[in-house]
Amino acid sequence: MTAVRIATSADAAEIVHLGALMYKAVGAKPTPMWAVDATRVVRARLGRDLIGMVIDAPEGGLACCGLVNIAPRLPRPGALAHHMGYVQWVSTAPQHQRKGYARLVMEALLHETDKRGIEVVELHASPMGRTMYDDLGFFIKNDNVAMTTVRNRPTD
């Protein structure tokens, strides 16, 4: 059986490498500066407000990873928890895809959020991961419209 383990700060560079592969797969262009900054942030936050689950590759490095940001949330009617989770960077190295690793990592992340009493876990899914997330109980919300604004970003 493939072992999922909790990520440590020593895994940060490999997690960022897999995160870059995920971003490239959806058309983003990670840069070396992004990788340096992302590695610093992941290393500093793992084990605090960032939970990581990983699967080691037999040849060294990581075969798969996933992260969940834990963030405070204002109380709302009907909710018991005052924190929420946001899943990011679920990524599998190409040579390890189609082995069920992402599902194992996601199940471990959801188990960890359950242990912490987190009721709401959100994510953005790529078309490739959509079926797995549906199977894990994620759904598209229809009660409001997700909106984003990007501010104070220099233009090229």
HUBELGI-V851203 format. One record per backbone hydrogen bond with DSSP energy under -1.0 kcal/mol. NH is the residue of the N-H (numbers start at 1). CO is the residue of the C=O. Records with the same first field share a line. If there is no record, write none. Layout:
BEGIN
NH->CO + CO
END
This chain:
BEGIN
5->54
7->52
11->8
12->9
15->11
16->12
17->13
18->14
19->15
20->16
21->17
22->18
23->19
24->20
25->21
27->24
28->23
35->31
36->32
37->33
38->34
39->35
40->36
41->37
42->38
43->39
44->40
45->41
46->42
47->50
48->45
50->45
51->68
53->66
54->5
55->64
57->61
60->57
63->55
64->55
65->91
66->53
67->88
68->51
69->86
70->49
71->84
73->82
79->76
84->71
85->120
86->69
87->122
88->67
91->65
93->63
96->93
97->94
104->100
105->101
106->102
107->103
108->104
109->105
110->106
111->107
112->108
113->109
114->110
115->111
116->112
117->114
118->113
122->85
130->126
133->129
134->130
135->131
136->132
137->134
138->133
END
